Amino acid sequence: MRSYYQGTLGGKSQSGAQSGAQSAASTATYDYSAILGTTFRRVNAFDKYTWDDTYKVWTDRSSDTDYMKKLVDGGQQLTISGIVKPNSDKGGALRQGIAYTPALTYQIIEEAAASSIVKAQRAKPDVDVFTGKTFKELADKQKEPVRRLRYVLAVHRG
């Protein structure tokens, strides 16, 4: 089980789990009956953003504790209803992590498609709704330091 999920399911603290999220699977053992029935709340990623009429931008509210608490409190409650484990260490089609039913996956897709931020992005597919700049402008800006470096190298080689 990946370290990050261990924190979620009580295997270790969340901060400790995040620091070890890149590490290999743990050898810890768990009482499956303690994990089954665990509930948590689902928050859509797009719900962390709200439109700011004053500045005409989408604002990331994920650091606003009160706002996030309301989102989590109003989030869809999910319950761990089963645990799947592969028969061997040879791998296979199973992946570590939390899996959702196809119905929940489609629900999430439909909610995202109906969200204001996704509608705004679809209405202006060439413009990044977070920055108000075109994707071409943003790509060109990323290339700018490389262009300057090439110029400096060319001048230096003279």
Contacts in CASP RR format, 6 or more apart in sequence:
PFRMAT RR
TARGET T0000
AUTHOR 0000-0000-0000
METHOD contacts of the structure
MODEL  1
MRSYYQGTLGGKSQSGAQSGAQSAASTATYDYSAILGTTFRRVNAFDKYT
WDDTYKVWTDRSSDTDYMKKLVDGGQQLTISGIVKPNSDKGGALRQGIAY
TPALTYQIIEEAAASSIVKAQRAKPDVDVFTGKTFKELADKQKEPVRRLR
YVLAVHRG
1 9 0 8 1.000
1 25 0 8 1.000
1 26 0 8 1.000
1 28 0 8 1.000
1 30 0 8 1.000
1 96 0 8 1.000
1 97 0 8 1.000
2 21 0 8 1.000
2 25 0 8 1.000
2 26 0 8 1.000
2 96 0 8 1.000
2 97 0 8 1.000
3 12 0 8 1.000
3 16 0 8 1.000
3 17 0 8 1.000
3 18 0 8 1.000
3 19 0 8 1.000
3 20 0 8 1.000
3 21 0 8 1.000
3 23 0 8 1.000
3 26 0 8 1.000
4 17 0 8 1.000
4 18 0 8 1.000
4 20 0 8 1.000
4 21 0 8 1.000
5 17 0 8 1.000
5 96 0 8 1.000
5 97 0 8 1.000
5 98 0 8 1.000
6 12 0 8 1.000
6 17 0 8 1.000
6 26 0 8 1.000
6 28 0 8 1.000
7 13 0 8 1.000
7 14 0 8 1.000
7 16 0 8 1.000
7 17 0 8 1.000
8 14 0 8 1.000
8 17 0 8 1.000
8 40 0 8 1.000
9 30 0 8 1.000
9 35 0 8 1.000
9 38 0 8 1.000
9 80 0 8 1.000
11 17 0 8 1.000
11 28 0 8 1.000
11 30 0 8 1.000
25 96 0 8 1.000
32 83 0 8 1.000
35 80 0 8 1.000
35 83 0 8 1.000
36 80 0 8 1.000
36 81 0 8 1.000
36 82 0 8 1.000
36 83 0 8 1.000
37 79 0 8 1.000
37 80 0 8 1.000
37 81 0 8 1.000
38 79 0 8 1.000
38 80 0 8 1.000
39 77 0 8 1.000
39 78 0 8 1.000
39 79 0 8 1.000
39 80 0 8 1.000
40 77 0 8 1.000
40 78 0 8 1.000
41 72 0 8 1.000
41 73 0 8 1.000
41 74 0 8 1.000
41 75 0 8 1.000
41 76 0 8 1.000
41 77 0 8 1.000
41 78 0 8 1.000
42 75 0 8 1.000
42 76 0 8 1.000
42 77 0 8 1.000
42 78 0 8 1.000
42 108 0 8 1.000
43 68 0 8 1.000
43 71 0 8 1.000
43 72 0 8 1.000
43 75 0 8 1.000
44 108 0 8 1.000
44 111 0 8 1.000
44 112 0 8 1.000
44 115 0 8 1.000
45 112 0 8 1.000
46 112 0 8 1.000
46 115 0 8 1.000
46 117 0 8 1.000
46 118 0 8 1.000
47 71 0 8 1.000
47 115 0 8 1.000
48 60 0 8 1.000
48 61 0 8 1.000
48 62 0 8 1.000
48 68 0 8 1.000
48 71 0 8 1.000
49 58 0 8 1.000
49 59 0 8 1.000
49 60 0 8 1.000
49 61 0 8 1.000
49 117 0 8 1.000
50 58 0 8 1.000
50 59 0 8 1.000
50 61 0 8 1.000
51 57 0 8 1.000
51 58 0 8 1.000
51 59 0 8 1.000
51 116 0 8 1.000
51 117 0 8 1.000
52 58 0 8 1.000
52 59 0 8 1.000
57 130 0 8 1.000
57 132 0 8 1.000
58 117 0 8 1.000
58 120 0 8 1.000
58 129 0 8 1.000
58 130 0 8 1.000
61 67 0 8 1.000
61 68 0 8 1.000
62 68 0 8 1.000
78 100 0 8 1.000
78 104 0 8 1.000
80 98 0 8 1.000
84 94 0 8 1.000
84 99 0 8 1.000
85 94 0 8 1.000
86 92 0 8 1.000
86 94 0 8 1.000
100 108 0 8 1.000
112 118 0 8 1.000
117 129 0 8 1.000
120 129 0 8 1.000
121 129 0 8 1.000
126 134 0 8 1.000
126 135 0 8 1.000
126 136 0 8 1.000
127 133 0 8 1.000
127 134 0 8 1.000
127 135 0 8 1.000
128 134 0 8 1.000
128 135 0 8 1.000
128 138 0 8 1.000
131 138 0 8 1.000
END
